[in-house]
Amino acid sequence: MTSTSSFASFDEFYRSQNRRLFHYFRRRVGREEAPDLVQQAFTGMLRCGAFERVENPEAYLFRSARNLIINQAREKKRRPGVIYPFDDERDCPALPEQEQRIEAAELRRIFRRTLRAMPRRTRRVFLMHRLRGMTYRQISERLGISEKGVEYHMMRALARCHRATLSPP
């Protein structure tokens, strides 16, 4: 099968897809692991000669990327956890209960304030999903918005919650 790709060379293909693939990996596995996985995806494609053989190299690349993520997750499951011995002199004792209760109350206060500051629809979507356990599809049907719209509002709500915990007022 001859490639009907719009790319003249692998170099051009790499330059056009590198950033997109990095963002794909960054969203799924984090900034730390993304560069290595990008390199693995392009290297694998080049080694097996898929760029010249496949009709749609972009689709092939992202399918390979998805498979790399799946393989990485499987590998992490197989690896045994590391167990460190407890050392009384080095390891800190557990926080006192009273301090834990105070921290939990402060966190609840931060989340309440963050929830109140959210736009009405974003707050409603967030609460329907997190408190009522509704699926994105159920929420989209109830509110008359698309599932992508529900994802958008959840993303906004979670980002606000994350920012609030990083820099509480």
PyRosetta script that sets phi, psi and omega in degrees:
from pyrosetta import init, pose_from_sequence

init()
pose = pose_from_sequence("MTSTSSFASFDEFYRSQNRRLFHYFRRRVGREEAPDLVQQAFTGMLRCGAFERVENPEAYLFRSARNLIINQAREKKRRPGVIYPFDDERDCPALPEQEQRIEAAELRRIFRRTLRAMPRRTRRVFLMHRLRGMTYRQISERLGISEKGVEYHMMRALARCHRATLSPP")
pose.set_psi(1, 129.7)
pose.set_omega(1, 179.5)
pose.set_phi(2, -91.5)
pose.set_psi(2, 143.9)
pose.set_omega(2, -179.7)
pose.set_phi(3, -72.8)
pose.set_psi(3, 132.2)
pose.set_omega(3, 175.6)
pose.set_phi(4, -108.5)
pose.set_psi(4, 27.2)
pose.set_omega(4, -177.6)
pose.set_phi(5, -68.4)
pose.set_psi(5, 154.0)
pose.set_omega(5, 178.8)
pose.set_phi(6, -85.4)
pose.set_psi(6, 3.6)
pose.set_omega(6, -178.7)
pose.set_phi(7, -97.9)
pose.set_psi(7, 132.2)
pose.set_omega(7, -178.3)
pose.set_phi(8, -75.7)
pose.set_psi(8, -32.2)
pose.set_omega(8, -178.2)
pose.set_phi(9, -145.7)
pose.set_psi(9, 165.4)
pose.set_omega(9, 177.4)
pose.set_phi(10, -65.0)
pose.set_psi(10, -35.6)
pose.set_omega(10, 178.4)
pose.set_phi(11, -59.1)
pose.set_psi(11, -44.9)
pose.set_omega(11, 178.0)
pose.set_phi(12, -64.1)
pose.set_psi(12, -42.4)
pose.set_omega(12, 177.9)
pose.set_phi(13, -60.4)
pose.set_psi(13, -46.4)
pose.set_omega(13, 179.8)
pose.set_phi(14, -58.7)
pose.set_psi(14, -48.8)
pose.set_omega(14, -178.3)
pose.set_phi(15, -62.2)
pose.set_psi(15, -35.6)
pose.set_omega(15, -177.6)
pose.set_phi(16, -79.2)
pose.set_psi(16, -25.0)
pose.set_omega(16, -174.6)
pose.set_phi(17, -108.6)
pose.set_psi(17, -12.4)
pose.set_omega(17, -174.5)
pose.set_phi(18, -57.6)
pose.set_psi(18, -52.4)
pose.set_omega(18, -177.4)
pose.set_phi(19, -63.7)
pose.set_psi(19, -44.1)
pose.set_omega(19, -179.6)
pose.set_phi(20, -60.0)
pose.set_psi(20, -43.7)
pose.set_omega(20, -179.7)
pose.set_phi(21, -67.6)
pose.set_psi(21, -38.7)
pose.set_omega(21, 177.4)
pose.set_phi(22, -58.8)
pose.set_psi(22, -46.3)
pose.set_omega(22, 179.8)
pose.set_phi(23, -64.5)
pose.set_psi(23, -37.0)
pose.set_omega(23, 177.0)
pose.set_phi(24, -58.2)
pose.set_psi(24, -50.6)
pose.set_omega(24, -179.4)
pose.set_phi(25, -68.3)
pose.set_psi(25, -40.8)
pose.set_omega(25, -177.6)
pose.set_phi(26, -58.8)
pose.set_psi(26, -40.5)
pose.set_omega(26, 179.8)
pose.set_phi(27, -67.9)
pose.set_psi(27, -27.0)
pose.set_omega(27, -173.8)
pose.set_phi(28, -98.9)
pose.set_psi(28, -33.8)
pose.set_omega(28, -175.8)
pose.set_phi(29, -125.6)
pose.set_psi(29, -7.2)
pose.set_omega(29, 178.5)
pose.set_phi(30, 102.4)
pose.set_psi(30, 162.0)
pose.set_omega(30, -175.6)
pose.set_phi(31, -65.0)
pose.set_psi(31, -31.0)
pose.set_omega(31, -176.1)
pose.set_phi(32, -66.6)
pose.set_psi(32, -44.8)
pose.set_omega(32, -173.4)
pose.set_phi(33, -91.3)
pose.set_psi(33, -16.1)
pose.set_omega(33, -174.3)
pose.set_phi(34, -57.7)
pose.set_psi(34, -48.0)
pose.set_omega(34, -177.7)
pose.set_phi(35, -59.4)
pose.set_psi(35, -39.9)
pose.set_omega(35, 179.4)
pose.set_phi(36, -64.5)
pose.set_psi(36, -41.5)
pose.set_omega(36, -179.6)
pose.set_phi(37, -69.1)
pose.set_psi(37, -35.4)
pose.set_omega(37, 175.4)
pose.set_phi(38, -59.4)
pose.set_psi(38, -48.1)
pose.set_omega(38, -179.5)
pose.set_phi(39, -60.7)
pose.set_psi(39, -43.8)
pose.set_omega(39, 179.5)
pose.set_phi(40, -61.7)
pose.set_psi(40, -41.4)
pose.set_omega(40, -178.2)
pose.set_phi(41, -64.5)
pose.set_psi(41, -47.6)
pose.set_omega(41, -179.5)
pose.set_phi(42, -68.7)
pose.set_psi(42, -40.3)
pose.set_omega(42, 179.3)
pose.set_phi(43, -62.5)
pose.set_psi(43, -44.7)
pose.set_omega(43, 178.8)
pose.set_phi(44, -61.0)
pose.set_psi(44, -41.0)
pose.set_omega(44, -179.9)
pose.set_phi(45, -66.1)
pose.set_psi(45, -40.3)
pose.set_omega(45, -179.3)
pose.set_phi(46, -69.9)
pose.set_psi(46, -43.4)
pose.set_omega(46, -178.1)
pose.set_phi(47, -62.2)
pose.set_psi(47, -41.2)
pose.set_omega(47, -176.0)
pose.set_phi(48, -85.8)
pose.set_psi(48, -3.0)
pose.set_omega(48, 177.3)
pose.set_phi(49, 74.0)
pose.set_psi(49, 20.6)
pose.set_omega(49, -176.4)
pose.set_phi(50, -66.9)
pose.set_psi(50, -31.0)
pose.set_omega(50, -177.2)
pose.set_phi(51, -57.9)
pose.set_psi(51, -41.4)
pose.set_omega(51, -179.4)
pose.set_phi(52, -77.8)
pose.set_psi(52, -25.5)
pose.set_omega(52, -172.7)
pose.set_phi(53, -92.6)
pose.set_psi(53, -35.9)
pose.set_omega(53, -171.4)
pose.set_phi(54, -85.1)
pose.set_psi(54, 153.3)
pose.set_omega(54, -179.1)
pose.set_phi(55, -77.1)
pose.set_psi(55, -35.6)
pose.set_omega(55, -177.5)
pose.set_phi(56, -126.8)
pose.set_psi(56, 88.2)
pose.set_omega(56, -176.1)
pose.set_phi(57, -64.0)
pose.set_psi(57, -28.7)
pose.set_omega(57, 178.7)
pose.set_phi(58, -64.8)
pose.set_psi(58, -46.5)
pose.set_omega(58, 179.1)
pose.set_phi(59, -62.5)
pose.set_psi(59, -41.8)
pose.set_omega(59, 178.4)
pose.set_phi(60, -61.0)
pose.set_psi(60, -44.8)
pose.set_omega(60, -179.2)
pose.set_phi(61, -60.2)
pose.set_psi(61, -46.0)
pose.set_omega(61, -177.0)
pose.set_phi(62, -74.8)
pose.set_psi(62, -27.0)
pose.set_omega(62, 173.4)
pose.set_phi(63, -68.8)
pose.set_psi(63, -40.9)
pose.set_omega(63, 176.6)
pose.set_phi(64, -63.0)
pose.set_psi(64, -40.1)
pose.set_omega(64, 179.6)
pose.set_phi(65, -62.2)
pose.set_psi(65, -44.7)
pose.set_omega(65, 178.9)
pose.set_phi(66, -60.7)
pose.set_psi(66, -42.3)
pose.set_omega(66, 179.3)
pose.set_phi(67, -65.2)
pose.set_psi(67, -36.2)
pose.set_omega(67, 176.7)
pose.set_phi(68, -61.8)
pose.set_psi(68, -41.2)
pose.set_omega(68, 179.2)
pose.set_phi(69, -64.7)
pose.set_psi(69, -42.7)
pose.set_omega(69, 178.5)
pose.set_phi(70, -62.3)
pose.set_psi(70, -45.7)
pose.set_omega(70, 179.9)
pose.set_phi(71, -63.5)
pose.set_psi(71, -38.6)
pose.set_omega(71, 178.4)
pose.set_phi(72, -63.4)
pose.set_psi(72, -42.4)
pose.set_omega(72, 179.0)
pose.set_phi(73, -64.2)
pose.set_psi(73, -41.0)
pose.set_omega(73, 178.4)
pose.set_phi(74, -63.4)
pose.set_psi(74, -42.0)
pose.set_omega(74, -179.5)
pose.set_phi(75, -64.0)
pose.set_psi(75, -40.0)
pose.set_omega(75, 179.0)
pose.set_phi(76, -64.6)
pose.set_psi(76, -36.3)
pose.set_omega(76, 178.1)
pose.set_phi(77, -64.9)
pose.set_psi(77, -37.6)
pose.set_omega(77, -177.2)
pose.set_phi(78, -72.7)
pose.set_psi(78, -30.7)
pose.set_omega(78, -177.8)
pose.set_phi(79, -68.7)
pose.set_psi(79, 129.3)
pose.set_omega(79, 177.3)
pose.set_phi(80, -70.7)
pose.set_psi(80, 149.0)
pose.set_omega(80, 177.6)
pose.set_phi(81, -70.4)
pose.set_psi(81, 153.7)
pose.set_omega(81, 179.0)
pose.set_phi(82, -89.2)
pose.set_psi(82, 130.6)
pose.set_omega(82, 179.4)
pose.set_phi(83, -111.3)
pose.set_psi(83, 123.2)
pose.set_omega(83, 178.4)
pose.set_phi(84, -104.9)
pose.set_psi(84, 136.6)
pose.set_omega(84, 178.8)
pose.set_phi(85, -68.9)
pose.set_psi(85, 147.7)
pose.set_omega(85, 179.6)
pose.set_phi(86, -79.0)
pose.set_psi(86, 132.4)
pose.set_omega(86, 179.5)
pose.set_phi(87, -123.7)
pose.set_psi(87, 113.1)
pose.set_omega(87, -177.3)
pose.set_phi(88, -56.9)
pose.set_psi(88, -37.8)
pose.set_omega(88, -176.5)
pose.set_phi(89, -76.2)
pose.set_psi(89, -30.7)
pose.set_omega(89, -175.7)
pose.set_phi(90, -94.2)
pose.set_psi(90, -40.0)
pose.set_omega(90, -174.1)
pose.set_phi(91, -83.5)
pose.set_psi(91, 141.1)
pose.set_omega(91, -179.5)
pose.set_phi(92, -76.8)
pose.set_psi(92, 146.6)
pose.set_omega(92, 173.5)
pose.set_phi(93, -70.9)
pose.set_psi(93, 163.5)
pose.set_omega(93, 178.7)
pose.set_phi(94, -66.2)
pose.set_psi(94, 151.0)
pose.set_omega(94, 177.7)
pose.set_phi(95, -63.9)
pose.set_psi(95, 145.0)
pose.set_omega(95, 176.4)
pose.set_phi(96, -62.8)
pose.set_psi(96, 149.7)
pose.set_omega(96, -178.4)
pose.set_phi(97, -56.2)
pose.set_psi(97, -41.8)
pose.set_omega(97, -177.7)
pose.set_phi(98, -61.2)
pose.set_psi(98, -42.4)
pose.set_omega(98, 179.7)
pose.set_phi(99, -65.0)
pose.set_psi(99, -39.5)
pose.set_omega(99, 177.9)
pose.set_phi(100, -63.1)
pose.set_psi(100, -41.0)
pose.set_omega(100, 178.6)
pose.set_phi(101, -64.6)
pose.set_psi(101, -40.4)
pose.set_omega(101, 179.3)
pose.set_phi(102, -64.4)
pose.set_psi(102, -44.0)
pose.set_omega(102, 179.1)
pose.set_phi(103, -63.9)
pose.set_psi(103, -40.4)
pose.set_omega(103, 179.1)
pose.set_phi(104, -65.0)
pose.set_psi(104, -40.9)
pose.set_omega(104, 178.2)
pose.set_phi(105, -64.3)
pose.set_psi(105, -40.1)
pose.set_omega(105, 178.3)
pose.set_phi(106, -63.9)
pose.set_psi(106, -42.1)
pose.set_omega(106, 178.7)
pose.set_phi(107, -64.0)
pose.set_psi(107, -41.7)
pose.set_omega(107, 176.8)
pose.set_phi(108, -61.6)
pose.set_psi(108, -40.9)
pose.set_omega(108, 178.7)
pose.set_phi(109, -62.5)
pose.set_psi(109, -42.9)
pose.set_omega(109, 179.0)
pose.set_phi(110, -62.7)
pose.set_psi(110, -44.1)
pose.set_omega(110, -179.2)
pose.set_phi(111, -67.1)
pose.set_psi(111, -38.7)
pose.set_omega(111, 177.3)
pose.set_phi(112, -61.5)
pose.set_psi(112, -45.8)
pose.set_omega(112, 179.1)
pose.set_phi(113, -62.5)
pose.set_psi(113, -41.6)
pose.set_omega(113, 179.6)
pose.set_phi(114, -64.7)
pose.set_psi(114, -43.4)
pose.set_omega(114, 178.4)
pose.set_phi(115, -61.4)
pose.set_psi(115, -44.0)
pose.set_omega(115, 179.9)
pose.set_phi(116, -63.7)
pose.set_psi(116, -30.6)
pose.set_omega(116, -177.6)
pose.set_phi(117, -81.6)
pose.set_psi(117, -11.5)
pose.set_omega(117, -179.0)
pose.set_phi(118, -71.9)
pose.set_psi(118, 151.1)
pose.set_omega(118, 171.4)
pose.set_phi(119, -58.6)
pose.set_psi(119, 150.1)
pose.set_omega(119, -173.1)
pose.set_phi(120, -53.2)
pose.set_psi(120, -50.1)
pose.set_omega(120, -176.9)
pose.set_phi(121, -66.9)
pose.set_psi(121, -40.1)
pose.set_omega(121, 179.0)
pose.set_phi(122, -61.6)
pose.set_psi(122, -45.6)
pose.set_omega(122, 178.7)
pose.set_phi(123, -61.1)
pose.set_psi(123, -43.9)
pose.set_omega(123, -178.2)
pose.set_phi(124, -63.0)
pose.set_psi(124, -45.1)
pose.set_omega(124, 178.3)
pose.set_phi(125, -60.9)
pose.set_psi(125, -45.4)
pose.set_omega(125, -178.7)
pose.set_phi(126, -60.1)
pose.set_psi(126, -47.4)
pose.set_omega(126, -178.5)
pose.set_phi(127, -68.5)
pose.set_psi(127, -37.0)
pose.set_omega(127, 177.9)
pose.set_phi(128, -62.2)
pose.set_psi(128, -39.3)
pose.set_omega(128, -178.2)
pose.set_phi(129, -77.4)
pose.set_psi(129, -49.2)
pose.set_omega(129, -173.3)
pose.set_phi(130, -79.6)
pose.set_psi(130, -38.7)
pose.set_omega(130, -176.8)
pose.set_phi(131, -92.0)
pose.set_psi(131, -41.9)
pose.set_omega(131, -178.4)
pose.set_phi(132, -89.7)
pose.set_psi(132, -11.6)
pose.set_omega(132, 178.3)
pose.set_phi(133, 71.3)
pose.set_psi(133, 24.5)
pose.set_omega(133, -178.5)
pose.set_phi(134, -77.6)
pose.set_psi(134, 146.9)
pose.set_omega(134, 176.9)
pose.set_phi(135, -78.2)
pose.set_psi(135, 164.3)
pose.set_omega(135, 177.9)
pose.set_phi(136, -59.6)
pose.set_psi(136, -38.7)
pose.set_omega(136, 180.0)
pose.set_phi(137, -64.0)
pose.set_psi(137, -45.0)
pose.set_omega(137, 179.1)
pose.set_phi(138, -61.7)
pose.set_psi(138, -41.6)
pose.set_omega(138, 179.4)
pose.set_phi(139, -65.0)
pose.set_psi(139, -43.0)
pose.set_omega(139, -178.8)
pose.set_phi(140, -63.4)
pose.set_psi(140, -38.7)
pose.set_omega(140, 178.4)
pose.set_phi(141, -68.5)
pose.set_psi(141, -41.2)
pose.set_omega(141, -178.6)
pose.set_phi(142, -66.3)
pose.set_psi(142, -41.1)
pose.set_omega(142, -175.7)
pose.set_phi(143, -94.3)
pose.set_psi(143, -9.6)
pose.set_omega(143, 179.3)
pose.set_phi(144, 72.2)
pose.set_psi(144, 33.3)
pose.set_omega(144, 175.5)
pose.set_phi(145, -123.4)
pose.set_psi(145, 165.5)
pose.set_omega(145, -179.0)
pose.set_phi(146, -73.5)
pose.set_psi(146, 163.2)
pose.set_omega(146, 176.5)
pose.set_phi(147, -64.2)
pose.set_psi(147, -34.1)
pose.set_omega(147, 175.6)
pose.set_phi(148, -62.6)
pose.set_psi(148, -37.0)
pose.set_omega(148, 176.7)
pose.set_phi(149, -63.5)
pose.set_psi(149, -40.5)
pose.set_omega(149, 177.1)
pose.set_phi(150, -63.2)
pose.set_psi(150, -45.0)
pose.set_omega(150, 178.4)
pose.set_phi(151, -58.6)
pose.set_psi(151, -43.3)
pose.set_omega(151, 179.8)
pose.set_phi(152, -59.2)
pose.set_psi(152, -47.8)
pose.set_omega(152, -179.4)
pose.set_phi(153, -66.3)
pose.set_psi(153, -38.1)
pose.set_omega(153, 177.3)
pose.set_phi(154, -64.6)
pose.set_psi(154, -41.4)
pose.set_omega(154, 179.1)
pose.set_phi(155, -61.3)
pose.set_psi(155, -44.4)
pose.set_omega(155, 178.9)
pose.set_phi(156, -62.1)
pose.set_psi(156, -44.9)
pose.set_omega(156, -178.2)
pose.set_phi(157, -64.4)
pose.set_psi(157, -45.7)
pose.set_omega(157, -179.0)
pose.set_phi(158, -65.9)
pose.set_psi(158, -37.2)
pose.set_omega(158, 177.7)
pose.set_phi(159, -63.8)
pose.set_psi(159, -41.5)
pose.set_omega(159, 178.6)
pose.set_phi(160, -64.1)
pose.set_psi(160, -43.4)
pose.set_omega(160, 178.8)
pose.set_phi(161, -62.5)
pose.set_psi(161, -42.3)
pose.set_omega(161, -179.4)
pose.set_phi(162, -63.3)
pose.set_psi(162, -46.7)
pose.set_omega(162, 179.1)
pose.set_phi(163, -61.9)
pose.set_psi(163, -38.2)
pose.set_omega(163, -178.8)
pose.set_phi(164, -64.7)
pose.set_psi(164, -36.0)
pose.set_omega(164, -179.4)
pose.set_phi(165, -77.8)
pose.set_psi(165, -24.3)
pose.set_omega(165, 179.2)
pose.set_phi(166, -77.1)
pose.set_psi(166, -37.2)
pose.set_omega(166, -178.1)
pose.set_phi(167, -135.8)
pose.set_psi(167, 73.0)
pose.set_omega(167, 179.9)
pose.set_phi(168, -64.2)
pose.set_psi(168, 143.5)
pose.set_omega(168, -178.7)
pose.set_phi(169, -68.4)
pose.dump_pdb("model.pdb")
